[in-house]
Amino acid sequence: MVVHIIGAGLAGSEAAYFLANRGIKVKLYDIKPEKFTEGHKSPNFGELLCSNSLRGDSLTNAVGLLKAEMRLLNSLVMRCAEKTKIPAGGALAVDRHKFEQCITESLNSKKNIEVICKEVENPDELEGIKIIAAGPLATKPLTEWIMKKTGSQNLFFFDAIAPIVDGETIDYTKAFFASRYGKGEGGDYLNCPMKKEEYLKFWKELINAETVKLRDFEKDKKLFEGCLPVEEIAKRGEDALRFGPLKPVGLKHPETNEEFYAVVQLRREDSNGRFYNIVGFQTHLTYPEQKRVFSLIPGLENARFERFGRMHRNTYINSPEILDRFFRMKKDKTIFFAGQISGVEGYVESAASGLMVGFFVWNILQGKEPIPFPEETALNGLSQHISTFSHNFQPTNITYSLIPDLKVKIRNKKERRLKIAERSLESLKVFAMNFDF
Ligand SMILES: Cc1cc2nc3c(=O)[nH]c(=O)nc-3n(C[C@H](O)[C@H](O)[C@H](O)COP(=O)(O)OP(=O)(O)OC[C@H]3O[C@@H](n4cnc5c(N)ncnc54)[C@H](O)[C@@H]3O)c2cc1C
């Protein structure tokens, strides 16, 4: 029996790796490296489309717990992330080239995986179990097939990606290294501080800057709250940025102890610190406007932009209508969806769903019904999200609200979360042992 996996992104790679390790033959299809979607650029698999951060690593953060769970299950994405991580305070950030190389080499080294460079247009032509993991930028013919197959209207919303600047062109007499509240080593973030008048000038220019014209089909689509363009946040009020990505709290100048009215943070893109992305600056601004307005940030006056921020399509299905809790189509049990397209949001969540789907498919190939992950886990929280009815279904990042609360009341939020995490990891350890992860 061969399992067909369409898309070798974060979800498809995890599913393929898991199944191959269990002795299952996999055909892994991707249009790369011969063709690319409008957002992908790297010839490698497991490409990180925008930020190089896999977000917070602490267990007080739900994505930290999700990552801890994935590590217990020998996740490929977690293994490569550990191998290629770079300093980023309390977050797990990676050198994207090394990370993608690690994923690609791991897949290519598996004799049970046949990598096929092909755009899959009609999965019905493939016999047996299919996992659709073609991501938020799935190509048009496949998207049309999904629309036909699911019988529902395809849903779109839009993300915008943050610009990257060349580290050598930053003015280090103004920008300084420091992590918020001194977390992490030697200051993993580069900070561009603003005085009140500098901030107000920047804010006014930003809210009045020219944005890219939306095409007809892009109008009236919902923006995802977690990835709002910086100018959209700015338009919510004079101080909105100071409570968002330009939050100055916990960031003092390491030499003068000076505090600031607002701070723009830059995060390393690579281990050598050659490039930096401007944290939270995903944007719809035109390229010349990005150059003009972002050059008002102290320290970036002469910055060279290695990549400008951009706007992108983001496709996902109305999963609660279409999928069961095992990410399997209710109407056709040979079809599974995994990754962003299945209604989870984020790199880590996409990879986690791929890992789960790999396990569920393996269960079926053992002649069993899929076995759910323990109820206390973040993994289970995601499968509940994609299969629970909602009037306005939207992809979600993992949050503690998706994990059952403790039976006892603990008032302190941090303590409560740590207890929930402990409970989850304990039950998952037993599960992992029982199923030989
Ligand atoms: C522009 C953009 C920026 C994002 N930035 C972030 C971010 O900074 N942080 C974050 O956590 N999340 C981000 N996301 C959300 C999400 O986490 C990522 O999209 C993530 O890569 C999703 O993983 P995936 O495995 O579902 O899809 P992908 O990683 O996109 O993988 C899908 C793969 O399928 C292939 N493919 C597509 N169509 C076909 C076809 N017909 N046949 C064969 N192969 C096909 C593609 O080439 C690709 O390799 C972003 C999304 C977008 C669109």
The ligand as an SDF file (V2000), in Angstrom:
LIG
                    3D

 53 58  0  0  0  0  0  0  0  0999 V2000
    2.8610   34.3780    2.8850 C   0  0  0  0  0  0  0  0  0  0  0  0
    2.6920   33.5800    4.1160 C   0  0  0  0  0  0  0  0  0  0  0  0
    3.5140   33.8500    5.2000 C   0  0  0  0  0  0  0  0  0  0  0  0
    3.4060   33.0940    6.3710 C   0  0  0  0  0  0  0  0  0  0  0  0
    4.1970   33.3720    7.4220 N   0  0  0  0  0  0  0  0  0  0  0  0
    4.1490   32.6510    8.5550 C   0  0  0  0  0  0  0  0  0  0  0  0
    5.0330   32.9330    9.6620 C   0  0  0  0  0  0  0  0  0  0  0  0
    5.8310   33.8480    9.6060 O   0  0  0  0  0  0  0  0  0  0  0  0
    4.9390   32.1550   10.7570 N   0  0  0  0  0  0  0  0  0  0  0  0
    4.0590   31.1330   10.8500 C   0  0  0  0  0  0  0  0  0  0  0  0
    4.0380   30.4390   11.8810 O   0  0  0  0  0  0  0  0  0  0  0  0
    3.2000   30.8560    9.8340 N   0  0  0  0  0  0  0  0  0  0  0  0
    3.2130   31.5840    8.6860 C   0  0  0  0  0  0  0  0  0  0  0  0
    2.3480   31.3350    7.6490 N   0  0  0  0  0  0  0  0  0  0  0  0
    1.2900   30.3190    7.8290 C   0  0  0  0  0  0  0  0  0  0  0  0
    1.7200   28.8400    7.7280 C   0  0  0  0  0  0  0  0  0  0  0  0
    2.3260   28.4890    8.9310 O   0  0  0  0  0  0  0  0  0  0  0  0
    2.6730   28.5130    6.6220 C   0  0  0  0  0  0  0  0  0  0  0  0
    2.0370   28.7530    5.4340 O   0  0  0  0  0  0  0  0  0  0  0  0
    3.1330   27.0240    6.6470 C   0  0  0  0  0  0  0  0  0  0  0  0
    4.1770   26.8900    5.7370 O   0  0  0  0  0  0  0  0  0  0  0  0
    2.0240   26.0460    6.3220 C   0  0  0  0  0  0  0  0  0  0  0  0
    2.5650   24.7600    6.2250 O   0  0  0  0  0  0  0  0  0  0  0  0
    1.9270   23.6970    5.2190 P   0  0  0  0  0  0  0  0  0  0  0  0
    2.7340   22.4580    5.3510 O   0  0  0  0  0  0  0  0  0  0  0  0
    0.4840   23.6250    5.4290 O   0  0  0  0  0  0  0  0  0  0  0  0
    2.1400   24.3280    3.7550 O   0  0  0  0  0  0  0  0  0  0  0  0
    3.4630   24.7330    2.9720 P   0  0  0  0  0  0  0  0  0  0  0  0
    4.6020   24.8060    3.9240 O   0  0  0  0  0  0  0  0  0  0  0  0
    3.1190   25.9240    2.1750 O   0  0  0  0  0  0  0  0  0  0  0  0
    3.7290   23.5060    1.9950 O   0  0  0  0  0  0  0  0  0  0  0  0
    2.9130   23.2300    0.8950 C   0  0  0  0  0  0  0  0  0  0  0  0
    3.7590   22.6060   -0.2010 C   0  0  0  0  0  0  0  0  0  0  0  0
    2.8590   22.1560   -1.2280 O   0  0  0  0  0  0  0  0  0  0  0  0
    3.4050   22.4520   -2.4920 C   0  0  0  0  0  0  0  0  0  0  0  0
    2.2750   22.5140   -3.4460 N   0  0  0  0  0  0  0  0  0  0  0  0
    1.2990   23.4460   -3.5680 C   0  0  0  0  0  0  0  0  0  0  0  0
    0.4030   23.0880   -4.4940 N   0  0  0  0  0  0  0  0  0  0  0  0
    0.8140   21.8970   -4.9900 C   0  0  0  0  0  0  0  0  0  0  0  0
    0.2980   21.0000   -5.9760 C   0  0  0  0  0  0  0  0  0  0  0  0
   -0.8350   21.2500   -6.6530 N   0  0  0  0  0  0  0  0  0  0  0  0
    0.9630   19.8660   -6.2310 N   0  0  0  0  0  0  0  0  0  0  0  0
    2.1240   19.5730   -5.5820 C   0  0  0  0  0  0  0  0  0  0  0  0
    2.6550   20.3830   -4.6380 N   0  0  0  0  0  0  0  0  0  0  0  0
    2.0000   21.5230   -4.3310 C   0  0  0  0  0  0  0  0  0  0  0  0
    4.1680   23.7420   -2.2680 C   0  0  0  0  0  0  0  0  0  0  0  0
    5.1980   23.8820   -3.2270 O   0  0  0  0  0  0  0  0  0  0  0  0
    4.7130   23.5620   -0.8490 C   0  0  0  0  0  0  0  0  0  0  0  0
    6.0150   23.0310   -0.8410 O   0  0  0  0  0  0  0  0  0  0  0  0
    2.4290   32.0690    6.4660 C   0  0  0  0  0  0  0  0  0  0  0  0
    1.5960   31.8220    5.3790 C   0  0  0  0  0  0  0  0  0  0  0  0
    1.7170   32.5610    4.2210 C   0  0  0  0  0  0  0  0  0  0  0  0
    0.8380   32.2940    3.0710 C   0  0  0  0  0  0  0  0  0  0  0  0
  1  2  1  0
  2  3  1  0
  2 52  2  0
  3  4  2  0
  4  5  1  0
  4 50  1  0
  5  6  2  0
  6  7  1  0
  6 13  1  0
  7  8  2  0
  7  9  1  0
  9 10  1  0
 10 11  2  0
 10 12  1  0
 12 13  2  0
 13 14  1  0
 14 15  1  0
 14 50  1  0
 15 16  1  0
 16 17  1  0
 16 18  1  0
 18 19  1  0
 18 20  1  0
 20 21  1  0
 20 22  1  0
 22 23  1  0
 23 24  1  0
 24 25  2  0
 24 26  1  0
 24 27  1  0
 27 28  1  0
 28 29  2  0
 28 30  1  0
 28 31  1  0
 31 32  1  0
 32 33  1  0
 33 34  1  0
 33 48  1  0
 34 35  1  0
 35 36  1  0
 35 46  1  0
 36 37  1  0
 36 45  1  0
 37 38  2  0
 38 39  1  0
 39 40  1  0
 39 45  2  0
 40 41  1  0
 40 42  2  0
 42 43  1  0
 43 44  2  0
 44 45  1  0
 46 47  1  0
 46 48  1  0
 48 49  1  0
 50 51  2  0
 51 52  1  0
 52 53  1  0
M  END
$$$$
